[in-house]
Amino acid sequence: MALSYKARRRWSLVILLIGLPVYIIAAVTILTILDRPPLWLELAIYVALGILWALPFRYVFRGIGQADPAAKGQDGA
């Protein structure tokens, strides 16, 4: 099932405004439970988690900053 451009824009907003803060809180909570690991390990964990959250959503975010490809030529000109 392919999402339309409009649906992908809406889902990207939901992911960024709701999903990302929840993910950040979960990551910080998990690292707090680890009782302050060494700085290099903590940094590596944050970098890995920062990359991993976006991988499942690559398709949703792809092309969102571009103009709607289906609207080309429909501007009335």
C-alpha angles and dihedrals in degrees: 000000000000119000119227120239091255092051091048090052091052093046091048090055091049091049094048098042100039110012099046096052090048090050092049092051090049092049093049091047092052092049090048089056089055090067099239108308120208114296095250092051093046090050091048091051092049092048092048093048090046090058098038096057092062099047097081090048099050093112093049093052097040111113097357093127091055128083117271105279092210092055095062110127094009097100092102096251 
